[in-house]
Amino acid sequence: MNLNSRLVAFTAVVSALTAVLSVLSVPFLLGTRVHFFQAGIILAGVVGGPIGGLIAGSFGGLYVAMSRSDPTIVIGNGLLGLFTGVFSRRFRPVLAGLAAWTFVQAPWIYLTGTFILRVPTAAMQLVLVLLTVEDLICASVADVLVNRFHLRIIFAGEARRS
């Protein structure tokens, strides 16, 4: 993937948007709240590749990590963006985002939550269910945006691979 000024600007804007979205949350079941900042991370990974996704994920996760005093969130979101970029070379955006969540970020969250932060297993399972819902919605939104507005062509200068 070629590095150009449009792609750098896109990554910067999506990183900032991801940080803003991380502040917002919506009430969900049982008094929980869900966030949708993963849409920016997945979008950056698909359009900006692994490095764009890593930047947006790391930067976008800073607020949540600081508010929860959990630095592993920055790493987990960086991994989501990085591997979405890797998987998007072979799969459409929704599948790339879900693969990055399923095979990389979810295990990271479970292992760090259970073994480092000592969160009870039942609570970790609830967190993973909520995050799966968030990531499914966010990956779907990113897929629609990328394909409807041809963002790969505009910002990265590459045609859509089927």
N, C-alpha and C positions, 0 to 999 in steps of 0.2 A: 504494500500500500504506500502510495506516494505521500510525503508530508508536504502539504501546501498551506498557504495562509488561510484559506477557507476552512480547512480541516482543523487547524489550530484554533481559529476563532470559534468554530462550532463546539469543539471540546471545552473551551473556556466557558462559553455560554451555557452549555448543558451541565457542566460542573456546578456553576453558580445556581442554575435552576434546581439541580438535585439538592443542593444545600438548603435552598428555600423550601422545597417540598418536604425535606426531612423535619422541618419545624411543624408542619401541618399534620394533623391526624384526624381520623373519623371514628366516632364511637362504633363499636362492634358488639358481638355477643358477650355476655357475662361480664360486662363492665370493661372489656378490653378495648384497645384502640388500635387501628391499623394505619400504616403510612403507605404512601405510594411513591416515594422517592426512588424506588428501584427502577421505575420507568426510565428515568434519566440515565441511570447506570447502564441498563440494558441497551438503551438507545445509543449511548456513547460507545459501548462495546461493539455494536453492530456497525455503526457508521465510522467510528474512529479506530476500530480495530482493538487489539489487546491493550495497547498503551493508552489509547483514549478511554477505554473502559476502566482501566486501572486508576487513571487520574480522577475520573468522575466518581468512581466508587470510593476511593480513599478520601477525596475532598468532601463528597456528599455525606459520608458517614461520620464526619468530625463532630457535628452538633449532637447527634444521637449518642455517640461514644462519650462525649463530655457530659451530657445530661445524665447518663447512666453510670458514669465513672467506669467504663468498660472499654479499654483500648482494643480489645479483640474485634469490636464492631468495625473499626476502620479496616483492619486486615480482611475480615470477612466480606465487606462490601467491595474492597479492592479486588479480591479473588472473583467475586461475581462478575465485575466488569471485565477483568482480564480474560476469564474463561468464556464469557459470552462472546468476546472478540475472537477467541480461538475457535469456538464452535460455530460461529456465524460464517466461517469460511466454507463450511460444508452443509449447513442447515439454514432454513429460513429463520428470521429473528425470534419468533415465538418458541421454536424448538431449541434454538441456541440458548435463550435465556432460561428456559426450563431445564435444559441439560446442565447448565452452569450451576443452577440452584440445586438440582438433585444430586449431582455427582461431586460437587466441590463445596459450595457454601453451606448447604444443610449439614453435611458431616462435620464441617469446621465448627458450626454453631453448636451442634450437639456435643462434640468432644470438648470444646472450650467451656461450654456452659456446665456440663456435667463434671468434668475432671479438674478444671482450673477454678471456675467460679463456684463450684459445689451447689449448683441449682438442683433441686430434686427432679427426678426423672419425669414425674407426672407434669410438673411445670414446664420442663423442656419439651415434652410432647405437645402441650398446648401452644407453646411458642412456635414450634415447627409447623403446626397446623395453620396458625395465623399467618406465618410467613409464606407458606405454600399458597394460600389464598391471595396474599399480596403479590407474590411473584407471578402467579398465573395471570392476574389482571394486568400487571405492569408489562409482562412479556407480550400479551395480546395487544395492548396499547402501542407498544414500541413497534410491533409487527405492522400494525395498520399505518402508523406514521411513516415508517421507512418505505413501505410499498406504495402507499397512496401518494406520497409527496416525492418519491424517488430521491430520498436523501443521500443514498450512496453515490448516485451519479452527480448530484449537486455539490456535495462536500468532499467526497473522496475520489471522484472522477472515475468510478468503475461501474460497469453495467451489472445488473441483477443476475445472479446465477440461479438457474432452476434446478 
